[in-house]
Amino acid sequence: MMVLYNKRNIKFSLILFFLNHLFLIGQNSTEALKLLNSISTKVKSLDNLNFKFTYVLENSSEGVRQETNGEASLSKNLYKISFLGIVQIFDGSKIYTIIPENEEVNIEDPEDIESLTINVSNIFEFYKDGYDIQMDIRQKVNNELVQYIKLTPLDSMSDLEYILIGLKTNKLEIYKIIEIGVEKTQTTLTISNLMENKQLPQNFFSFNRDEYSDYYINEN
């Protein structure tokens, strides 16, 4: 299910896909559901959420390991993500993908982007179906308790084996998401420097055309 980054198609859906998985719920244990509900309620109450992340793709049998760092800011249904030298902004109406290397900006409607795995405006409200959810291991990380929740696809044809979501229970924060594919490819998203209700500029989630007057702007 996970695909390697392609600059033309802008696979920011990789990161949004991970975030979406925090809240995809099918059959579940009561305790796991309660914990996810608590975190979702907290996130939706915030003005914004900002964090850095490390994204790692590994397949030991193929000798593959790729590691990339990024940064994301979310506010209700708005977002800005910096990943692989590219910035993507959703202002509530359009998605703007800024590619400095090509001096190019792509402007698209969310519904026109087939690569988007989720509806970003509902990123924390996927309480529908798709996974069996159960509590998994607990471990201490830097003296903080991390509870993992295991999501197993209900679809027997899924190319995912399972997903592990690590949550800091004392702070109700997301720590790590690990996705295991049926072909044993592992993708891991580790979140750090998480900040809630950061003071952001007024137009932080807006695209200013004047700043990119020298860029080719491709607008559908």
C-alpha positions in Angstrom: 0.0 0.0 0.0 2.8 2.4 0.8 4.6 3.8 -2.2 8.0 5.5 -2.5 7.9 9.2 -3.0 7.4 10.5 -6.5 8.1 14.2 -7.0 5.7 14.5 -9.9 2.7 13.1 -8.0 3.8 14.5 -4.6 3.2 11.6 -2.3 2.5 13.7 0.8 -0.3 11.2 1.2 2.3 8.9 2.8 2.4 11.1 5.9 -1.4 11.9 5.8 -2.0 8.2 5.4 -0.1 7.5 8.6 -2.1 10.2 10.5 -5.3 8.8 9.1 -4.4 5.4 10.5 -4.6 6.7 14.0 -8.3 6.8 13.7 -9.4 4.0 11.4 -11.5 1.8 13.7 -13.4 -1.4 13.0 -13.8 -4.1 15.6 -12.0 -3.1 18.7 -11.1 -3.7 22.4 -13.0 -1.2 24.6 -9.7 0.0 26.2 -8.0 0.7 22.9 -11.1 2.5 21.6 -11.3 4.6 24.7 -7.6 5.7 24.4 -8.0 6.6 20.8 -11.2 8.5 21.5 -9.4 10.5 24.2 -6.5 11.5 21.9 -8.9 12.3 19.1 -11.0 14.5 21.4 -7.9 16.3 22.6 -6.5 16.9 19.1 -9.8 18.3 17.8 -9.9 20.7 20.7 -6.6 22.3 19.7 -6.1 25.4 17.6 -3.2 23.7 16.0 -0.7 20.9 16.3 2.9 21.1 15.1 5.6 18.4 15.1 8.7 17.1 13.4 8.9 13.6 12.1 11.3 10.9 10.9 10.0 8.6 8.2 11.8 5.3 7.6 11.2 2.7 5.0 12.9 -0.7 5.4 12.9 -4.1 3.7 15.8 -6.2 5.1 15.4 -8.9 2.5 15.8 -6.4 -0.3 18.6 -4.5 1.5 16.5 -1.3 1.4 16.5 1.4 4.1 15.5 5.0 3.4 15.2 7.7 6.1 13.7 11.2 5.7 12.9 14.0 8.0 10.0 16.4 7.8 7.8 18.8 9.6 4.0 19.2 9.8 1.5 21.8 11.1 -2.2 21.0 11.3 -5.1 23.3 12.3 -8.6 21.8 12.1 -8.9 21.0 8.3 -5.8 23.0 7.3 -2.3 21.7 7.0 1.2 22.6 5.9 3.8 19.8 5.5 7.5 20.1 4.6 8.9 16.8 3.3 11.8 15.9 1.0 12.5 19.6 0.2 8.9 20.2 -0.9 6.1 22.1 0.8 2.4 21.2 0.6 -0.3 23.5 1.9 -4.1 22.9 2.2 -5.9 26.2 2.8 -9.4 24.6 3.1 -10.1 24.9 -0.6 -7.0 24.1 -2.7 -3.9 22.0 -2.3 -0.7 23.9 -3.2 2.5 21.8 -3.8 5.6 24.0 -3.9 8.7 22.4 -5.6 11.7 24.7 -5.3 14.0 22.3 -7.2 11.8 22.7 -10.3 10.6 26.2 -9.5 7.1 24.9 -9.9 3.8 25.1 -8.0 0.9 22.7 -8.6 -2.5 23.9 -7.5 -5.2 21.3 -7.3 -8.7 20.5 -5.8 -8.5 17.8 -3.1 -11.0 15.6 -4.9 -8.9 15.7 -8.1 -5.8 14.2 -6.4 -6.0 10.4 -6.8 -2.9 9.9 -4.7 -4.5 11.3 -1.6 -5.4 8.4 0.6 -7.7 10.3 2.9 -9.9 13.4 3.1 -7.6 15.7 5.0 -10.5 17.8 6.4 -11.6 14.7 8.3 -8.2 13.4 9.3 -9.1 12.8 13.0 -12.6 11.5 12.5 -12.1 8.1 10.9 -14.0 6.0 13.4 -15.8 3.9 10.8 -14.4 0.6 9.8 -11.5 -1.2 8.2 -9.5 -2.6 11.2 -9.6 -4.9 14.2 -8.1 -2.9 17.0 -6.5 -4.3 20.1 -4.2 -3.2 22.9 -0.6 -4.4 22.3 2.7 -4.0 24.2 3.7 -1.3 26.6 7.2 0.0 26.9 9.1 2.9 28.5 10.8 5.4 26.2 12.9 8.1 27.9 11.0 7.4 31.1 7.6 7.9 29.4 5.1 5.1 29.1 4.2 4.2 25.5 1.2 2.1 24.8 1.0 0.4 21.4 -2.3 -0.4 19.7 -2.4 -3.0 17.0 -4.6 -2.5 13.9 -5.2 -5.5 11.7 -7.0 -5.0 8.4 -10.4 -6.7 8.1 -9.9 -7.0 4.4 -8.2 -10.4 3.7 -6.9 -9.0 0.4 -5.1 -6.0 2.1 -1.4 -5.7 1.4 -1.0 -4.6 5.0 -0.3 -7.2 7.7 -0.8 -4.9 10.6 -0.1 -1.4 12.0 1.2 -0.5 15.5 0.4 2.9 16.9 2.5 4.0 19.9 0.9 6.5 22.2 2.3 8.5 25.1 -0.5 7.8 27.6 0.4 10.4 30.2 0.3 13.2 27.7 -2.2 11.7 25.3 0.3 12.2 22.4 1.2 10.3 19.3 4.7 8.9 19.4 5.2 6.3 16.7 3.4 4.5 13.9 4.8 1.3 12.5 3.2 -0.3 9.4 4.1 -3.9 8.4 3.3 -5.0 4.8 2.5 -8.5 3.8 5.8 -8.6 2.0 7.6 -7.5 5.2 8.3 -3.9 4.1 8.2 -1.8 7.3 7.5 1.9 7.4 7.9 3.9 10.6 6.9 7.4 11.4 8.4 8.8 14.7 7.1 12.1 15.9 9.2 14.5 17.9 9.1 18.2 19.1 5.4 18.1 19.3 3.8 21.5 20.2 0.2 22.3 20.8 -1.4 25.7 20.0 1.8 27.3 18.7 1.6 31.0 17.8 1.5 31.0 14.0 1.4 33.9 11.6 -2.1 34.9 10.5 -1.6 33.6 6.9 0.4 30.5 7.8 -1.9 28.2 5.9 -2.3 30.5 2.9 -0.5 30.5 -0.4 0.9 33.8 -1.5 1.4 33.9 -5.3 3.6 37.0 -5.1 6.3 35.0 -3.4 6.5 32.7 -6.4 6.2 35.1 -9.3 9.3 33.4 -10.9 7.8 29.9 -10.6 5.7 28.0 -13.2 2.3 27.7 -11.7 0.3 24.7 -12.9 -3.4 25.2 -11.9 -6.1 22.7 -12.8 
